Amino acid sequence: HDFGRARQGDQLTHVFKMKSAGSEPLIITQASPTCGCTLGEIKVKKPGDQTAELYRFGDPIEAGADVELEATLDTGSKRNDTQVRIQVYSNDGKAPTTTLTLKASIQPFIVATPPYLQLGNIREGTEKTAKINFRTSNGEAILLSTDTTRKVPVPEGLTVSMDPVNPGPDGKSSQWAATFVIGSGAKEGPGGFMLRLNSDVELPQAKKAKGLTPQEEAKLAAKGAGKPTVYTCDANISYNVIGALSMAPQYISLGLVRPGQAVVRSARLTSHESDFDLSGVKVELVGEGNAELQWADQFMASVKPVAGTNAVDIELRLKGLPETSDGAFRGRVKITTGHPTKPELFLRFSGVCRKLAAGAARPGATKRPPAKKPQQPVKEGLKQAGGGK
């Protein structure tokens, strides 16, 4: 059954009408709905009798009887085109499973424009402002507030404010605007935030719950624990704060190497200030913390300009570890930039060296075929193996 267009939060109910069309009694053993669907009563009308009786799973249904199954589609968490299914299991030898489907095109109560905002790169120390607009799809004036039940930490340097657009005397409006300001205090690196909003408009099932007995309220509360009781809306924002200098990647893995194996890796250091020259960058190999770099004489670091850009490649070269090398190693490339805000940067690297198994060829070596043994001359008069004449 297709309900067509519906508003988010509506409880859409339909009664599927079926018939026991076989020659023997039909037995329905189970009816399993998918998420977002609930089953109501199943009723049976005997042939020639319009009185509907409640059906219990496992009871026989005589041939020719009408079967009615009530199902409800909960649209509270649905958006756009959606569908749910109900699997009905029976003793039908040809079709033991019957699939029933509920469809609808759900119109969100609150629409965010855009729902996801990508601000791209933002220079460290600068400020950038962006907005996401919210409106009710039916033009209803509402109140919007931040959801405090699911706290999402706001990144350092980011401020968020919610304001109604042309509100009425009661502060309600059909349009709201969320303003995001990424300030000078934002930390370098990727950042993001999910804004979760609650309205003051109750979902239909929450309204329906009013007037119930305490026992019914407790049962309904347990069933809907954790589910929202009002219309909600989410919007996301993401950005990347870049400093005067950036390096990618910030860590190099040399992987698994064998003694004597040469490996080359590099990272790119970029200046985002057109007037800062990277030609004076210097590099030095050091260990982690106060420890010395193991096998330091087997590593070499160098700086190579990248044509057409204000960037250089920091190249790390492993010339080949000694034959006795075995175990993990790590170190850093100390980069002296000469920039006032980032005079030094460190490029970390690590790897693992494993000895060759006995008889195994070294990486890059060509395996030679085994030397042939000199053939012995055959003596005359020897008998065939096995004692033949």
Disulfide bonds with the S-S distance in Angstrom:
none
